[in-house]
Amino acid sequence: MDIMSTPTAKATPAKKADAAKNAPKRTQTADYDFTGIQVTDGTAPTRTGSRPAMPNPFVDHLKASAEKRTDKGKGTWIGGGKTLTVPEKQAKAAVNLIRYAANALHLGVTVSETPVAGNKVRIDFAAKNRKQKRTTVSNGV
């Protein structure tokens, strides 16, 4: 094997190298004393470019599922099951809408997808109790 045929590490393209050289250096904020800064009341930031949300057709179905809840013990429950069949291309959007509806209702949801004939997907879902978020212990903050 000759030396010319051995693989070598790729060289960084010239544009990236020049950009890295000319980039401003980040400064450490630890050198700045933020305790002396005066903070005043102001206006809350608003999100620009947002559009109103479209109505979610699964909100009412999740409410109905939650009304038919069955106790599973230890403070948990599951609602009545619901099923829908959608084209395979629309399955991800349908599952997302179901999850968004659950979040809007402050519920949990269980969802399963099963492929069926004709490039369709059967989606089974049910409302359930929302998992309790665990609090993390902060280190002096």
C-alpha positions as CSV (number, residue, x, y, z in Angstrom):
1,M,0.0,0.0,0.0
2,D,1.5,3.3,-0.9
3,I,1.3,6.5,1.1
4,M,-0.8,8.3,-1.6
5,S,-3.6,5.9,-1.3
6,T,-4.2,6.1,2.4
7,P,-7.3,8.0,3.4
8,T,-6.7,11.4,5.0
9,A,-9.0,13.6,7.1
10,K,-11.2,15.9,5.1
11,A,-10.0,19.5,5.0
12,T,-12.4,22.1,6.2
13,P,-13.7,24.1,3.2
14,A,-12.2,27.5,2.8
15,K,-15.4,29.3,3.4
16,K,-16.0,27.6,6.7
17,A,-12.5,28.3,7.8
18,D,-12.7,32.0,6.9
19,A,-16.1,32.3,8.6
20,A,-14.7,30.8,11.8
21,K,-11.7,33.2,11.8
22,N,-13.9,36.2,11.3
23,A,-16.6,35.3,13.8
24,P,-16.8,37.5,16.9
25,K,-15.5,35.8,20.0
26,R,-18.0,35.2,22.8
27,T,-17.3,36.9,26.0
28,Q,-17.8,35.4,29.5
29,T,-20.8,36.8,31.4
30,A,-19.2,35.8,34.7
31,D,-17.1,39.0,34.6
32,Y,-20.2,41.2,34.6
33,D,-22.0,42.0,37.8
34,F,-25.8,41.7,37.1
35,T,-26.8,42.6,40.7
36,G,-26.4,46.4,39.9
37,I,-28.9,46.4,37.1
38,Q,-32.2,48.2,37.6
39,V,-35.2,46.1,36.3
40,T,-38.4,48.0,35.7
41,D,-41.9,47.0,34.7
42,G,-42.5,46.9,30.9
43,T,-44.8,45.3,28.4
44,A,-44.9,41.6,27.9
45,P,-43.5,40.3,24.6
46,T,-46.0,39.2,22.1
47,R,-45.5,36.5,19.5
48,T,-45.6,37.9,16.0
49,G,-46.8,36.1,12.9
50,S,-49.1,33.8,14.8
51,R,-52.5,32.8,13.5
52,P,-55.6,31.7,15.3
53,A,-55.9,28.0,16.0
54,M,-58.4,26.1,13.9
55,P,-61.0,24.1,15.8
56,N,-59.8,20.7,16.9
57,P,-62.5,18.0,16.0
58,F,-61.1,15.6,18.7
59,V,-61.8,17.8,21.7
60,D,-65.4,16.7,22.0
61,H,-64.4,13.0,21.5
62,L,-61.9,13.1,24.3
63,K,-64.4,14.8,26.6
64,A,-66.8,12.0,25.9
65,S,-64.1,9.4,26.5
66,A,-63.2,11.0,29.8
67,E,-66.8,10.9,30.9
68,K,-66.9,7.1,30.5
69,R,-63.8,6.6,32.8
70,T,-62.9,3.4,34.5
71,D,-60.9,3.4,37.6
72,K,-57.6,1.4,37.3
73,G,-56.6,1.8,41.0
74,K,-53.9,4.0,42.6
75,G,-55.6,7.1,41.5
76,T,-55.4,6.3,37.8
77,W,-58.2,5.9,35.3
78,I,-58.8,5.4,31.6
79,G,-61.7,6.7,29.5
80,G,-63.9,4.9,27.0
81,G,-62.2,3.9,23.8
82,K,-62.7,5.7,20.5
83,T,-61.7,4.5,17.0
84,L,-61.2,6.2,13.7
85,T,-59.8,5.1,10.3
86,V,-57.8,7.5,8.2
87,P,-55.6,7.3,5.1
88,E,-52.0,6.4,5.9
89,K,-50.7,9.8,4.9
90,Q,-53.1,11.5,7.4
91,A,-52.4,9.3,10.4
92,K,-49.6,11.4,11.9
93,A,-51.7,14.6,11.6
94,A,-54.7,12.8,13.3
95,V,-52.5,11.5,16.2
96,N,-51.1,15.0,16.6
97,L,-54.6,16.6,16.8
98,I,-55.6,14.0,19.3
99,R,-52.6,14.8,21.5
100,Y,-53.2,18.5,21.1
101,A,-56.8,18.1,22.2
102,A,-55.7,16.1,25.3
103,N,-53.3,18.8,26.2
104,A,-55.9,21.5,25.8
105,L,-58.2,19.6,28.1
106,H,-55.4,18.9,30.6
107,L,-55.8,15.2,30.1
108,G,-53.5,12.4,29.2
109,V,-54.2,10.2,26.2
110,T,-53.3,6.7,25.0
111,V,-53.1,6.2,21.2
112,S,-52.3,3.2,19.1
113,E,-52.1,2.9,15.3
114,T,-52.8,-0.3,13.4
115,P,-52.4,-0.5,9.6
116,V,-55.5,-1.9,7.8
117,A,-56.2,-2.8,4.2
118,G,-56.3,-0.1,1.5
119,N,-53.4,2.1,2.8
120,K,-55.5,3.1,5.8
121,V,-54.6,3.3,9.5
122,R,-57.0,2.5,12.4
123,I,-56.3,4.8,15.3
124,D,-57.6,3.7,18.7
125,F,-57.5,6.3,21.5
126,A,-58.8,7.0,25.0
127,A,-58.5,9.8,27.5
128,K,-56.7,9.0,30.7
129,N,-55.4,10.8,33.8
130,R,-52.4,13.0,33.1
131,K,-49.1,11.9,34.4
132,Q,-47.8,14.0,37.3
133,K,-44.7,15.9,36.4
134,R,-41.8,15.1,38.7
135,T,-40.2,18.1,40.3
136,T,-36.4,18.3,40.0
137,V,-34.2,19.3,42.8
138,S,-32.2,22.4,41.9
139,N,-28.7,23.0,43.2
140,G,-29.1,26.3,45.0
141,V,-31.0,28.1,42.3
